[in-house]
Amino acid sequence: MSSNNISNEVYGGAAKFGVLVAYIMVAFATIFSVGFIVSGFKLRRKYSNRSSEIKGIVVNDPDCKAHKVILEEQPRVLDKSITSWNCTNVKVSYTINNEVVNKTFSTDNNRYLSKSDNVIVYFDPDNIGNTSLEKDNRAAIGLIMILAGVAVLIMALIRLYLVRKYKFIAVFGGAATAVDFLF
């Protein structure tokens, strides 16, 4: 066998292996993306509706217990602990659409709540029963998850397209994966 035939055989084998790896990547990227996209839509659907806020007033003395939160991963903070308050049985009175609403909440934040304190109530304008004392960022996290899932799938499909169209990219992908397996 001539060295030209051997090099063509190795080149072709590496290209086929690179295409196979690209297909496997698309399969894993699809599974990952579907999980992220479905989870993102669930977060968006459940938490995205609390877009309005109003002021309310605490009408009782809630049960608040202090607990320390340790900030281990904050190297620039001198005092590595903060006091957080877990308040239960917080009765809040607020007015939505000329209707006075009294509702009991539980909250975990850095503020001690007592009678006559002003608080912000976040609510869904279409469902005034969907309320919370804490601003919820899970809808934004859901959007990030959807975008990440779509981006991963698009990148995997672009890699598959390039590997199928250009043999030298398939060779590099196959060779890089083979080297990863060896080391």
DRENTOR-505015 format. One record per atom (N, C-alpha, C): z, x negated, y negated. Coordinates in steps of 0.1 Angstrom, whole numbers, padded with zeros to 4 digits, always signed. Each point is the difference from the previous one (the first is absolute). Layout:
% residues N
ZXY;...
% end
This chain:
% residues 183
+0000-0008+0012;+0000+0008-0012;+0000-0009-0012;-0008+0004-0010;+0000-0008-0012;+0012+0004-0009;+0003-0009-0009;+0011+0002-0010;-0003+0012-0009;-0013+0002-0003;-0004+0011-0008;+0003+0014+0006;-0003+0001+0014;+0003+0012+0007;+0015+0003+0001;+0008-0011+0002;+0014+0001+0000;+0006+0005-0013;-0005-0006-0011;+0005+0004-0013;-0004+0014-0003;-0012+0004+0004;-0004+0014-0003;+0008+0010+0009;+0004-0004+0012;+0008+0008+0008;+0014+0001-0005;+0006-0011-0005;+0013+0001-0006;+0000+0008-0013;-0011-0002-0008;-0001+0007-0012;-0001+0015+0002;-0008+0004+0010;-0002+0014+0004;+0013+0006+0006;+0007-0008+0008;+0013+0005+0006;+0010+0002-0011;+0001-0009-0010;+0010+0002-0010;-0004+0012-0009;-0013+0002-0002;-0004+0012-0008;+0004+0013+0007;-0003+0000+0013;+0004+0012+0008;+0015+0003+0000;+0007-0011+0001;+0015+0001-0001;+0004+0005-0013;-0006-0005-0011;+0003+0004-0014;-0002+0015-0002;-0011+0005+0006;-0004+0014-0001;+0011+0008+0007;+0004-0004+0012;+0010+0007+0008;+0013+0000-0008;+0004-0011-0006;+0012+0000-0007;+0000+0009-0012;-0012+0001-0007;-0002+0009-0011;+0002+0015+0005;-0006+0003+0011;+0002+0014+0005;+0015+0003+0004;+0007-0010+0005;+0014+0002+0003;+0008+0002-0013;-0004-0008-0010;+0007+0001-0013;-0002+0014-0006;-0012+0005+0001;-0003+0014-0005;+0008+0010+0008;+0002-0002+0013;+0008+0010+0007;+0015-0001-0005;+0005-0012-0001;+0014-0001-0005;+0001+0005-0014;-0010-0003-0008;+0001+0004-0014;-0001+0015-0001;-0008+0007+0008;-0001+0014+0000;+0014+0007+0004;+0006-0006+0010;+0014+0005+0004;+0010-0001-0011;+0000-0012-0006;+0009-0003-0011;-0003+0009-0012;-0013+0001-0003;-0004+0008-0012;+0003+0015+0002;-0002+0005+0012;+0003+0014+0002;+0015+0003-0002;+0008-0009+0006;+0014+0001-0002;+0005+0000-0014;-0006-0010-0008;+0004-0001-0014;-0005+0012-0008;-0012+0005+0003;-0006+0011-0008;+0007+0013+0003;+0003+0002+0013;+0007+0013+0003;+0015-0001-0006;+0007-0011+0001;+0013-0001-0005;+0000+0001-0016;-0011-0006-0006;-0001+0002-0014;-0002+0014-0005;-0009+0007+0007;-0002+0014-0003;+0013+0009+0002;+0007-0003+0011;+0013+0007+0002;+0010-0002-0012;+0001-0013-0004;+0009-0003-0012;-0005+0007-0012;-0013-0001-0003;-0006+0007-0012;+0002+0015+0001;-0002+0006+0011;+0001+0015+0001;+0015+0004-0002;+0009-0008+0006;+0014+0004-0001;+0007-0002-0013;-0004-0011-0007;+0008-0005-0012;-0008+0000-0013;-0013+0004+0000;-0007-0002-0012;+0001+0012-0010;+0007+0010+0004;+0000+0012-0008;+0011+0000-0011;+0010-0009+0001;+0011+0000-0010;-0005-0008-0012;-0009+0007-0007;-0006-0007-0012;+0006+0004-0013;+0009+0009+0000;+0006+0005-0013;+0015-0004+0000;+0006+0000-0011;+0014-0003-0002;+0006+0008-0011;+0013+0003+0002;+0007+0007-0010;+0014-0005-0001;+0008+0003-0010;+0013-0004-0001;+0010+0010+0006;+0009-0004+0007;+0010+0008+0006;+0014-0005-0004;+0010+0008+0003;+0014-0004-0002;+0008+0002+0012;+0009-0010+0003;+0009+0001+0012;+0011+0010-0004;+0002+0010+0009;+0010+0010-0004;+0013+0000+0009;+0001-0011+0007;+0013-0002+0008;+0003-0015+0001;+0011-0003+0005;+0004-0014+0003;-0005-0004+0014;-0011-0007+0001;-0005-0003+0013;+0008-0011+0007;-0002+0000+0013;+0007-0010+0008;-0008-0013+0000;+0005-0010-0007;-0007-0013-0001;+0008-0011+0006;-0007-0008+0008;+0007-0011+0007;-0008-0012-0004;+0007-0011-0004;-0007-0012-0003;-0002-0009+0012;-0011-0007+0000;-0002-0010+0011;-0008-0011-0007;+0002-0012+0005;-0006-0012-0005;-0014-0002+0007;-0010-0004-0008;-0013-0004+0005;-0001-0014-0002;-0003-0008+0010;-0001-0015-0001;-0015-0003-0002;-0002-0008-0010;-0014-0005-0003;-0002-0014+0005;-0001-0001+0013;-0001-0014+0006;-0013-0007-0005;-0011+0008-0001;-0013-0006-0003;-0003-0001-0015;+0010+0000-0008;-0002-0001-0015;+0006-0013-0005;-0008-0012+0001;+0006-0013-0003;+0004-0001-0015;-0006+0007-0009;+0003-0001-0014;+0012+0008-0005;+0005+0009+0009;+0011+0009-0004;+0013-0007+0003;+0009-0002-0010;+0013-0007+0002;+0009+0009+0008;+0002+0012-0003;+0009+0009+0007;-0009+0007+0011;+0001-0004+0012;-0009+0004+0011;+0004+0014+0006;+0008+0008-0007;+0003+0013+0004;+0001+0010-0011;-0004+0012+0002;+0000+0010-0010;+0007+0012+0007;+0006+0009-0009;+0007+0012+0005;-0010+0011+0000;-0001+0006+0011;-0009+0012+0001;+0009+0012+0004;-0004+0012-0005;+0009+0012+0001;-0008+0009+0009;+0007+0005+0011;-0005+0010+0009;+0007+0013-0004;-0007+0009-0007;+0007+0012-0005;-0006+0012+0008;+0010+0008+0006;-0004+0012+0007;+0006+0012-0007;-0005+0011+0003;+0005+0013-0005;-0002+0000-0016;-0011-0005-0004;-0003+0000-0015;-0007+0013-0004;+0007+0009-0006;-0005+0013-0004;-0006-0002-0014;-0013+0003-0001;-0007-0002-0013;-0006+0014-0004;+0001+0002-0013;-0006+0012-0006;-0011-0004-0009;-0011+0007+0002;-0012-0003-0009;-0009+0012-0001;-0009+0000-0010;-0008+0012-0002;-0015-0003+0002;-0006+0008+0009;-0015-0002+0002;-0006+0014-0002;-0010+0001-0009;-0007+0012-0003;+0010+0011-0004;+0009-0003-0009;+0010+0010-0005;+0009+0005+0011;+0001-0007+0011;+0008+0004+0011;+0011-0011+0002;+0013+0004+0000;+0010-0010+0002;+0002-0002+0015;+0000-0013+0004;+0001-0004+0014;+0012-0008+0001;+0008+0003+0010;+0012-0008+0004;-0003-0005+0014;+0000-0014+0002;-0003-0005+0013;+0009-0012+0002;+0004-0002+0013;+0008-0011+0004;-0008-0011+0006;+0002-0013-0005;-0007-0011+0004;+0009-0011+0006;-0006-0009+0007;+0007-0013+0003;-0009-0011-0005;+0006-0011-0005;-0007-0010-0006;+0006-0014+0003;-0007-0010+0000;+0005-0014+0002;-0007-0008-0011;+0008-0004-0010;-0006-0008-0011;+0011-0008-0006;-0003-0007-0011;+0009-0009-0007;+0008+0007-0011;+0001+0013+0000;+0007+0007-0010;+0011+0009+0006;+0012+0000-0005;+0010+0009+0003;-0002+0013-0007;+0000+0011+0008;-0003+0013-0007;+0013+0008-0001;+0002+0006-0011;+0012+0009-0001;-0004+0013-0008;+0009+0009-0001;-0003+0013-0006;-0005-0002-0014;-0010+0007-0004;-0006+0001-0014;-0010-0012-0002;-0002-0008+0010;-0011-0011-0001;-0013+0006-0001;-0009-0005-0008;-0014+0004+0000;-0007-0008+0011;-0009+0007+0007;-0008-0007+0010;-0015+0005-0001;-0009-0007+0006;-0014+0004+0000;-0002+0006+0014;-0006+0012+0000;-0004+0006+0013;-0015+0000+0001;-0005-0006+0011;-0014-0001+0002;-0004+0012+0009;-0011+0007-0003;-0004+0012+0007;-0015+0001+0001;-0004+0008+0010;-0014+0004+0002;-0002+0013-0008;-0010+0000-0009;-0002+0012-0009;-0005+0012+0008;-0006-0002+0012;-0004+0011+0008;+0010+0005+0009;+0011-0008+0002;+0011+0004+0009;+0013-0005-0006;+0006+0008-0008;+0012-0004-0007;+0012-0003+0009;-0001+0003+0012;+0010-0003+0010;-0001-0015+0005;-0011-0006-0002;-0002-0014+0004;+0005-0009-0012;+0012-0003+0001;+0006-0008-0011;+0008-0012+0005;+0003-0009-0009;+0007-0012+0004;+0006-0006-0013;+0011-0007+0002;+0006-0008-0012;-0006-0014+0000;-0007-0004+0010;-0005-0014+0001;-0015+0000-0001;-0005-0008-0009;-0015-0001-0001;-0005-0006+0013;-0010+0005+0005;-0005-0004+0013;-0014-0007-0001;+0000-0012+0005;-0012-0008-0001;-0008+0000+0014;+0004+0008+0009;-0006+0000+0013;-0015+0005-0001;-0003+0008-0010;-0014+0005-0001;-0009-0012-0004;+0005-0009-0009;-0007-0011-0004;-0002-0010+0012;+0011-0001+0008;-0001-0009+0012;-0010+0006+0010;-0001+0013+0001;-0010+0007+0008;-0014-0003-0005;-0002+0000-0013;-0014-0004-0005;-0003-0014+0003;+0010-0009-0001;-0003-0014+0003;-0003-0002+0015;+0007+0008+0009;-0003-0001+0014;-0014+0005+0003;-0004+0011-0006;-0014+0005+0002;-0010-0011-0004;+0002-0005-0012;-0010-0010-0005;+0000-0013+0009;+0012-0004+0005;+0001-0012+0008;-0008+0003+0014;+0002+0012+0005;-0006+0004+0012;-0015+0000-0001;-0005+0006-0011;-0015+0000-0002;-0005-0014-0003;+0007-0008-0007;-0004-0014-0003;-0001-0008+0013;+0010+0001+0008;-0001-0008+0013;-0012+0004+0008;-0002+0013+0001;-0011+0005+0008;-0014-0005-0006;-0001+0001-0013;-0012-0004-0006;-0003-0015+0002;+0011-0008-0001;-0002-0015+0002;-0004-0003+0014;+0006+0007+0010;-0003-0002+0014;-0015+0004+0002;-0004+0011-0006;-0014+0004+0002;-0010-0009-0007;+0004-0006-0011;-0009-0009-0007;-0001-0013+0009;+0011-0004+0005;+0000-0012+0009;-0009+0003+0012;+0001+0011+0006;-0009+0004+0011;-0014+0000-0004;-0003+0005-0011;-0014+0001-0005;-0005-0015-0002;+0007-0008-0006;-0004-0014-0003;-0002-0008+0013;+0009+0002+0010;+0000-0007+0013;-0013+0005+0007;-0003+0012+0000;-0012+0005+0007;-0013-0004-0007;+0001-0001-0013;-0013-0003-0008;-0002-0015+0000;+0010-0009-0002;-0002-0014-0001;+0007-0007+0012;-0008-0007+0008;+0005-0006+0012;+0010-0012-0004;-0003-0007-0010;+0009-0011-0004;+0014+0005-0003;+0002+0012-0006;+0013+0005-0003;+0007+0004+0013;-0008+0005+0010;+0006+0004+0013;+0004-0013+0007;-0007-0011-0001;+0004-0012+0006;+0013-0005-0006;+0001+0000-0014;+0012-0004-0006;+0012+0008+0004;-0002+0013+0001;+0011+0009+0004;+0004-0002+0014;-0010-0002+0009;+0003-0003+0014;+0007-0013+0002;-0005-0010-0007;+0006-0014+0001;+0014+0000-0006;+0002+0007-0011;+0014+0000-0006;+0009+0008+0010;-0004+0010+0006;+0009+0007+0009;+0003-0008+0013;-0011-0007+0004;+0003-0009+0012;+0010-0011-0003;-0001-0006-0012;+0009-0010-0004;+0014+0006-0002;+0001+0012-0005;+0013+0007-0001;+0006+0002+0014;-0008+0003+0010;+0005+0002+0014;+0005-0013+0005;-0007-0011-0003;+0004-0013+0006;+0013-0005-0007;+0002+0003-0012;+0012-0006-0007;+0008+0011-0005;
% end
